[in-house]
Amino acid sequence: QVQLVESGGGLVQAGGSLRLSCASSGRTLSMYIMGWFRQAPGKEREFVAAIDRRGDSTYYVDSVEGRFTISRDNAKNTMLLQMNSLKPEDTAVYYCAAASVRFVRSRPGDYDSWGQGTQVTVSS
């Protein structure tokens, strides 16, 4: 497992932007498939985006396609989620996660390590 720490959450008005960061202290993130998930109150944890080890391929849930961008900098051991055109329905706790698998996955159960989460609140 790898220790992950998210940062960058906050309160923003609808239409605004936030950038979330995920950093690892210890093991290099280049060994892992990385993903972002979110969980709103009373709802199950939901896949948001994922990126392969080299950052060549990215995947998104339909609801964020075109608004969110996932990226990684393996040299800095970090992963980012740029969120633009935010909507109130994007409000949730956002988690970064790492998976010791070969190909990108979207199920929470496929990920081995999780951060503590960061709150994103979008006001209307």
Summary of the structure (lengths in Angstrom):
residues: 124
radius of gyration: 13.3
end to end distance: 38.2
largest distance: 39.8
contacts: 379
relative contact order: 0.32
helix: 7%
strand: 48%
